[in-house]
Amino acid sequence: MPQVSKFRLSRKENHRKKSKTIEATRALEGTIEPQGTVEPQGTIEPQGTIEPQRTVETEASIEFEGTIEPNGSIELGGIVESDGTIQSDGRIDLELTVEPQKTIQNYPSPEYLKSISVKNASGRRILSFKSLINGITDISTHSSICPIAEVSLDLERRNGLSTEFVFKCVCGWVAVISSDSDCNTLTINDSFAWGCECSPVGLTAATSLLTTMDLPVPDYRTFKKAEEECKAKMEDAFVQEMNEALAREKELAIEENSFVVVEGVQYAAITVCVDGGWSKRSYGHSYSANCGIGVIIGIKTKKIIFADTRCRTCVVCDKGREENGDHDCPKNWFGPPTAMESDILKKGFSESREHGLVYTKFIGDGDSSVHANIENIYPGIKVKKIECKNHLYKNLTKKCMALAMNKITGKNSHNISLNERRDLNKHLHRIPIAIKMSVKHYMENKTVNSWKDLQQDILNIPFHIFGRHLRCKSYFCDPSKAAEPDTVAKMMTCSFWEPLQLALRKIANESYSLMENQTSNVSENFMSVANKFMEGKRKNLGQKGLYRHRILAAVFSYNNCSYWPTKIYTTLFNKPPSSPWRKKYAASVRERCRAKKPKAARKIVFPVPSNARGDSNYGTNPSKPDLPDDVLACAIRSLKKSLQVTEPQQQEIEEQTRGQSDNSMWQLERRKRITASNAHLITKLGRKTDNTAALNKHFGRRVFKKLIPLMEYGKNNEVNAITQYEKAKGLDPGSVKKCGLFVYSKNGIFAASPDGLLNEDGLLEVKCPPSIRDKDPKDWPIFSPRTSCLENRDGQLRLKCSNAYYYQVVMQIYVTNRQWCDFFVWTPVGYHLERITRNDDTDKLWEIMQLNMEYFWENDLAPELVDSRFERGFNNYRCPESRKDAVAKKASKNALNSAPSKTQETTKRNYKGQPVDKLADI
């Protein structure tokens, strides 16, 4: 049986009539018998004439289908004319070549495409509509002029989503239909990367979608290449976007004639809203995110004018390999995560003058140390902060609910009984309502000092809700409520009273911000958009720099609309994109502009407060700048006024604070006042002396561990000493009455806690010095005159008038309004008893003590009470101008002492100049 295959016949001949060589080939189909005829749609005799239906081209081939015997040959006689005919009077030698069917290879393409046989193709493809129409038109046109017109799909070339279908005709003509042919849009692979940024989804999620739709999936390298190109374009568009927003804010400020002069240059002054966030949720206790964002939004345009990110991780650097080499490292932060927001916003404020702007005010949420870092960023002016009113109310209600649920934590926390909590819960909801109504009143009747009146009304709220309306103004409550029972005296004995006043004092100090009536809703709205692009903060997007570009996408979405690629494409390429992009953008803009129905007022459900706290950069008490001087002075006056007592109130406080150090109420009341135990230290404190030691002692912030056993010794032996005193004086057991804290009725900032009361005129102050526990106090001046509080004066053993105990006794006598005090020093070996009475010397001393202690309270202690710096994350106290030089000198001295000295850095040497370790060899 002869073998049938497809083959090609090629002949070559030198055309003699022309002065050049012509190679002619002709494709024919037919059957060739070993000694028969060729019938290509007709009959060809061996010595006949071939009449092709088209002109022989310069280079052609003749293809036959037929049967060839092995080692067969074909010899045809004739002459090939230039018009393609074969005459019979010549002879043609044909070279026979047998080749299989081939596919077209290496067609020109804009990028490398993988060739795939159509026999193995499956699934779906994405093609350009324009390319499809053009391809169909070309194939139809070719079929009308080609005599053979047999066109079939020969090859598919693919790279990612980009596809080219190669169609081939039998005559050799080729047509290509591809995915990319429109000059007004991106390539399909680039569009895929932009779509992932806009959605937002990653390659894994997009792969699942494409696979489910039976579409080809881009490989990792192809996608990353397109993604990097997309990121570069987003960075360029981001710069242009920020410049446009800044220019618009400046234009509006100029229209309003809002200017400020900094270093002799005039700038447009605007108010901005700021906020920050992290790449993971903290839940109030886990501040360990790897990435963070800070954003500045113009109040007039409601558009972002600055945004930046911080990242402290990199997938390449974290491997710690030396061969990592150069790479695009996203790591740009090495500090704590809590400080990211402050650093970003500080950069934004410092760059504002480059655009002709100064941010004179900003609205913030009050949970970070931003204000402390940017308050003095512009030379000559201070940046003012307006606290968001929503956050102020939220923080207040959180603290109130913590009281109601007995969830107060911290050093001075108290256990609130169930009955007390029930009394508080009855009136708790009235507190924020009262503040809001007061703000509304003063907003309608606004004056220069309205914020001061608002501050007083807020501090009066606890008295108002518990029935004492002596200081209530006419707008604040109905006069008929004056008949309500006054339960303030009872409530003041409850454990929640002091924490409640402290919470109200904090929001009262922000009365200026309440009068501004501003919120940080615009920044909160952006954070909600950013959370969408961060996929709910549930993925680690920081290791390869994806976090930043998700944030850029969120900025584009917030400033424009949800489908932002249209705007960015137009900005970058200065031409409109394709029609589908424009239609989607228009629909997205209409959706944003569509008026929404107002929602019903949300019922506030207060969360259970967490025990965890943040640090000085972020959290419940971040580092905030000090209150303005006028606000601070007003708060100090209010505090001083609240500390004044009448004689009945003095007696009431004394009864409530009995037990002294074991009584939590005693701790709270004495904390606000100067007590007799600190009288000597504060009286002798010069007005140019550092106040740190005195304040540390008052607040008990630095108690050395070695002193704790000494204090416990004195406390444990106090009962033995009082018993010994009663025996020495011949008194009945129990004659010395225990007492609590006495508040000075003439000036409530002073207080004293004697060890005991004697009749109506006397006091007892007991000392049990552990340093002489095995010695008689009468011998104390002899063996240790420097440390002894006693001295031999006029032949008698007396208390030194310069000793701290003397100042303590004098203050106790005048605060309690008694005539004398028995000073009793006790040890197991013996005792010393001395009576100190009022006289002209003590009167003069008390006048001097009052002046110095009142100065200290107003300038040093009270500022820490109303606006504590330690609670805001600082490690130092406020100090008046007179003390600043001393504080600065001490700080420089401490810094010098902490630095390594030259003797520590060099090798120790002996008296002969030789190293110490070689001394043994001498």
Long-range contacts (C-beta under 8 A, 24 or more apart in sequence): 2-67, 2-68, 2-69, 3-67, 3-68, 4-65, 4-66, 4-67, 5-68, 5-98, 6-63, 6-65, 6-98, 6-99, 6-100, 6-101, 7-63, 7-64, 7-65, 7-66, 7-68, 7-96, 7-97, 7-98, 7-99, 8-61, 8-62, 8-63, 8-64, 8-97, 8-98, 8-99, 9-61, 9-62, 9-63, 9-64, 9-74, 9-94, 9-95, 9-96, 9-97, 10-61, 10-62, 10-94, 10-95, 10-97, 11-62, 11-80, 11-92, 11-93, 11-94, 11-95, 12-95, 13-80, 13-92, 15-80, 15-82, 17-82, 18-82, 22-58, 22-80, 22-82, 23-58, 23-59, 23-60, 24-56, 24-57, 24-60, 24-80, 24-84, 25-56, 25-59, 25-60, 25-61, 25-62, 26-50, 26-52, 26-56, 26-60, 26-61, 26-62, 26-84, 27-60, 27-61, 27-62, 27-63, 27-171, 28-52, 28-62, 28-63, 28-64, 29-63, 29-64, 29-65, 30-64, 30-65, 30-66, 31-65, 31-66, 31-67, 32-64, 32-66, 32-67, 32-68, 32-74, 33-66, 33-67, 34-67, 34-69, 34-72, 38-64, 38-66, 40-64, 46-76, 46-77, 47-76, 47-77, 47-78, 47-88, 48-88, 49-78, 49-85, 49-86, 49-87, 49-88, 50-78, 50-85, 50-86, 51-85, 52-84, 52-85, 53-147, 54-84, 54-147, 55-83, 55-84, 56-80, 56-82, 56-83, 56-84, 62-94, 68-96, 68-98, 72-96, 103-154, 103-155, 103-168, 104-154, 104-155, 104-166, 104-168, 104-174, 107-157, 107-164, 107-166, 107-174, 107-176, 109-157, 109-164, 110-180, 111-159, 111-162, 112-159, 113-157, 113-158, 113-159, 113-162, 113-164, 114-157, 114-158, 114-159, 115-155, 115-156, 115-157, 116-155, 116-156, 116-157, 116-158, 117-155, 117-156, 118-153, 118-154, 118-155, 118-156, 121-156, 122-214, 123-214, 123-215, 123-216, 124-213, 124-214, 124-215, 125-163, 125-165, 125-179, 125-215, 125-216, 126-161, 126-163, 126-179, 126-188, 126-215, 127-163, 127-165, 127-177, 127-178, 127-179, 128-178, 128-179, 128-180, 128-181, 128-182, 130-181, 130-182, 131-177, 131-178, 131-179, 131-180, 131-181, 132-177, 134-177, 134-181, 135-165, 135-167, 135-175, 135-176, 135-177, 138-175, 139-167, 139-175, 142-169, 142-173, 142-175, 146-171, 146-173, 151-175, 158-216, 159-189, 159-222, 160-188, 160-189, 160-192, 160-216, 160-217, 160-218, 160-219, 160-222, 160-223, 160-226, 161-188, 161-189, 161-192, 161-210, 161-215, 161-216, 161-218, 162-187, 162-188, 162-189, 163-216, 182-578, 184-575, 184-576, 184-577, 184-578, 185-577, 185-578, 185-581, 186-569, 189-218, 189-222, 189-223, 189-226, 190-226, 190-229, 190-230, 192-218, 192-223, 192-226, 193-223, 193-226, 193-227, 193-229, 193-230, 194-230, 194-565, 195-565, 196-227, 197-227, 197-230, 197-234, 197-549, 197-550, 197-553, 198-553, 198-563, 198-564, 198-565, 200-532, 200-533, 200-535, 200-550, 200-553, 202-546, 231-545, 231-549, 233-568, 233-572, 234-549, 234-552, 234-553, 234-556, 234-568, 235-552, 236-572, 237-556, 237-568, 237-571, 237-572, 238-552, 238-555, 238-556, 240-571, 241-555, 241-556, 241-559, 241-571, 242-304, 242-305, 242-306, 242-307, 243-355, 245-298, 245-301, 245-303, 245-304, 245-305, 245-559, 246-298, 246-305, 246-355, 246-357, 247-355, 248-298, 248-301, 248-303, 249-298, 249-300, 249-301, 249-303, 249-305, 249-357, 250-355, 250-356, 250-357, 252-300, 252-301, 253-300, 253-357, 260-358, 260-360, 260-381, 261-380, 262-353, 262-358, 262-378, 262-379, 262-380, 262-381, 263-379, 263-380, 265-353, 267-353, 267-356, 267-357, 267-358, 268-356, 268-357, 268-358, 269-357, 269-358, 269-359, 269-360, 270-298, 270-299, 270-300, 270-357, 270-358, 270-359, 270-360, 271-299, 271-359, 271-360, 271-361, 271-362, 271-363, 271-386, 272-296, 272-297, 272-298, 272-299, 272-305, 272-359, 272-361, 272-362, 272-363, 273-297, 273-299, 273-362, 273-363, 273-364, 273-520, 273-522, 273-523, 274-345, 274-348, 274-362, 274-363, 274-364, 274-370, 274-520, 274-523, 275-341, 275-364, 275-365, 275-520, 275-523, 275-524, 275-526, 275-527, 276-340, 276-341, 276-342, 276-344, 276-345, 276-368, 276-370, 277-341, 277-527, 277-530, 278-337, 278-340, 278-537, 279-534, 279-537, 279-540, 279-541, 279-542, 279-547, 280-537, 281-537, 283-610, 284-610, 284-612, 284-614, 284-619, 285-610, 285-612, 287-336, 287-337, 287-338, 287-614, 287-615, 287-618, 287-619, 288-337, 289-337, 290-337, 290-540, 290-542, 290-543, 291-541, 291-542, 291-547, 292-333, 292-337, 292-340, 292-341, 292-344, 293-340, 293-344, 293-530, 293-551, 294-340, 294-341, 294-343, 294-344, 294-345, 294-348, 295-523, 295-526, 295-555, 296-345, 296-348, 296-349, 296-359, 296-362, 297-522, 297-523, 297-526, 299-363, 299-522, 302-522, 303-558, 303-559, 304-526, 304-555, 304-558, 304-559, 306-348, 306-351, 306-352, 307-551, 307-552, 307-555, 308-344, 308-347, 308-348, 309-344, 309-547, 309-548, 309-551, 310-340, 310-343, 310-344, 311-542, 311-545, 311-547, 311-548, 312-337, 313-542, 313-543, 314-543, 314-544, 315-543, 315-544, 318-543, 328-545, 330-542, 330-543, 330-544, 330-545, 330-547, 330-548, 336-615, 336-617, 338-368, 338-614, 338-615, 338-616, 338-617, 338-618, 338-619, 339-369, 339-617, 339-618, 341-368, 341-370, 341-617, 341-618, 342-368, 342-369, 342-370, 342-372, 342-373, 342-374, 342-617, 343-373, 345-370, 345-373, 345-374, 346-370, 346-373, 346-374, 346-377, 349-374, 349-377, 349-378, 349-383, 350-377, 353-378, 359-383, 360-384, 361-385, 361-386, 362-386, 363-387, 363-388, 363-518, 363-519, 363-520, 363-523, 364-388, 364-520, 365-391, 365-520, 365-523, 366-391, 366-392, 366-395, 366-622, 366-624, 367-391, 367-614, 367-618, 367-619, 367-620, 367-622, 368-617, 368-618, 368-622, 369-616, 369-617, 369-618, 369-622, 369-623, 369-624, 369-873, 371-624, 371-625, 372-623, 372-624, 372-625, 375-625, 385-513, 385-625, 386-513, 386-516, 386-518, 387-510, 387-513, 387-514, 388-513, 388-518, 388-519, 388-520, 389-439, 389-513, 389-514, 389-517, 389-518, 389-519, 390-519, 390-520, 390-521, 391-520, 392-507, 392-510, 392-513, 392-514, 393-432, 393-435, 393-436, 395-506, 395-507, 396-431, 396-432, 396-435, 396-503, 396-504, 396-506, 396-507, 397-431, 397-432, 397-604, 397-606, 398-606, 398-607, 398-609, 399-499, 399-503, 399-609, 400-428, 400-431, 400-500, 400-503, 400-606, 401-428, 401-606, 401-607, 401-608, 401-609, 402-609, 403-496, 403-499, 403-500, 403-503, 404-428, 405-608, 405-609, 407-608, 407-609, 407-611, 408-499, 409-609, 409-611, 412-664, 412-667, 412-668, 412-671, 414-495, 414-496, 414-499, 414-664, 415-495, 416-494, 416-495, 416-496, 417-495, 420-494, 420-495, 420-496, 421-496, 423-487, 423-491, 423-494, 424-494, 424-496, 424-500, 427-465, 427-466, 430-461, 430-465, 431-461, 431-465, 431-504, 434-461, 434-464, 434-465, 434-476, 435-461, 435-507, 435-514, 437-476, 438-476, 439-514, 439-515, 439-517, 441-475, 442-515, 443-515, 443-517, 446-515, 450-515, 451-511, 451-512, 451-514, 451-515, 452-511, 452-634, 454-508, 454-511, 454-514, 454-515, 455-508, 455-509, 455-511, 455-634, 455-635, 455-638, 456-638, 458-504, 458-507, 458-508, 458-511, 459-501, 459-504, 459-505, 459-508, 459-638, 459-642, 461-504, 462-488, 462-491, 462-497, 462-500, 462-501, 462-504, 463-488, 466-491, 489-652, 492-652, 493-656, 493-665, 495-664, 495-665, 498-665, 498-668, 501-642, 505-635, 505-638, 505-639, 505-866, 508-635, 508-638, 509-627, 509-631, 509-635, 509-866, 509-867, 511-631, 512-628, 512-631, 525-558, 526-554, 526-555, 526-558, 529-554, 529-557, 529-558, 530-554, 533-557, 560-589, 561-585, 561-588, 561-589, 561-591, 561-592, 562-588, 562-591, 562-592, 563-587, 563-588, 615-873, 616-872, 616-873, 616-874, 617-873, 621-871, 621-872, 621-873, 622-872, 622-873, 623-872, 623-873, 623-874, 624-872, 626-863, 626-867, 626-869, 626-878, 627-866, 627-867, 632-863, 632-866, 632-867, 635-866, 635-867, 636-858, 636-862, 636-863, 636-866, 639-672, 639-862, 639-865, 639-866, 640-748, 640-749, 640-858, 640-862, 643-672, 643-673, 643-743, 643-748, 643-749, 644-747, 644-748, 645-743, 645-745, 645-748, 646-745, 647-745, 649-743, 650-742, 650-743, 650-745, 653-740, 653-741, 653-742, 653-743, 654-739, 654-740, 654-741, 654-742, 654-743, 655-740, 656-740, 657-740, 657-741, 657-753, 658-738, 658-739, 658-740, 659-738, 659-740, 660-740, 660-741, 660-753, 661-715, 663-740, 666-740, 666-741, 666-753, 669-741, 669-743, 669-751, 670-741, 670-751, 670-753, 671-698, 671-699, 671-865, 672-749, 672-865, 673-743, 673-748, 673-749, 673-750, 673-751, 673-857, 674-698, 674-749, 674-750, 674-751, 674-853, 674-856, 674-857, 674-861, 675-741, 675-750, 675-751, 675-752, 675-753, 676-751, 676-752, 676-753, 676-807, 676-808, 676-809, 676-811, 676-812, 676-815, 677-753, 677-808, 679-804, 679-807, 679-808, 679-810, 679-811, 679-849, 679-853, 680-803, 680-804, 680-806, 680-807, 680-808, 681-804, 682-852, 682-853, 682-856, 683-807, 683-848, 683-849, 683-852, 683-853, 684-852, 685-852, 685-856, 687-855, 687-880, 687-882, 687-883, 688-882, 688-883, 688-885, 688-886, 689-883, 689-886, 690-879, 690-883, 690-886, 690-887, 690-890, 691-856, 691-860, 691-877, 691-879, 691-883, 691-887, 692-876, 692-877, 692-887, 692-890, 694-856, 694-860, 695-860, 695-861, 695-864, 695-877, 698-861, 699-864, 699-870, 701-870, 709-770, 710-770, 713-768, 713-770, 713-773, 714-767, 714-768, 714-769, 714-770, 717-768, 717-826, 718-755, 718-766, 718-768, 720-768, 720-826, 721-766, 721-767, 721-768, 721-824, 721-826, 721-831, 722-755, 722-756, 722-764, 722-766, 724-824, 724-826, 724-831, 725-764, 725-766, 725-822, 725-824, 725-826, 725-831, 725-833, 728-831, 728-833, 729-822, 729-833, 736-764, 742-812, 742-815, 742-816, 743-815, 744-814, 744-815, 745-817, 747-850, 747-854, 749-853, 749-854, 749-857, 750-811, 750-815, 750-850, 750-853, 751-815, 752-808, 752-811, 752-812, 752-815, 752-816, 754-812, 754-816, 754-821, 757-816, 758-822, 761-818, 761-819, 761-820, 762-818, 762-819, 762-820, 762-821, 762-822, 763-809, 763-812, 763-813, 763-816, 763-818, 763-820, 763-821, 763-822, 764-821, 764-822, 764-824, 765-805, 765-808, 765-809, 765-812, 765-821, 765-822, 765-823, 765-824, 766-824, 766-826, 767-805, 767-823, 767-824, 767-825, 767-826, 768-825, 768-826, 768-827, 769-825, 769-827, 772-827, 773-827, 773-828, 774-827, 774-828, 774-829, 775-827, 775-829, 776-827, 776-829, 776-830, 777-825, 777-826, 777-827, 777-830, 777-831, 777-832, 778-830, 778-832, 780-825, 780-832, 789-825, 790-825, 790-832, 797-832, 797-834, 798-834, 799-823, 799-834, 799-836, 801-841, 806-836, 807-845, 807-849, 809-836, 810-836, 810-842, 810-845, 810-846, 810-849, 811-846, 811-849, 813-838, 813-842, 814-838, 814-842, 814-846
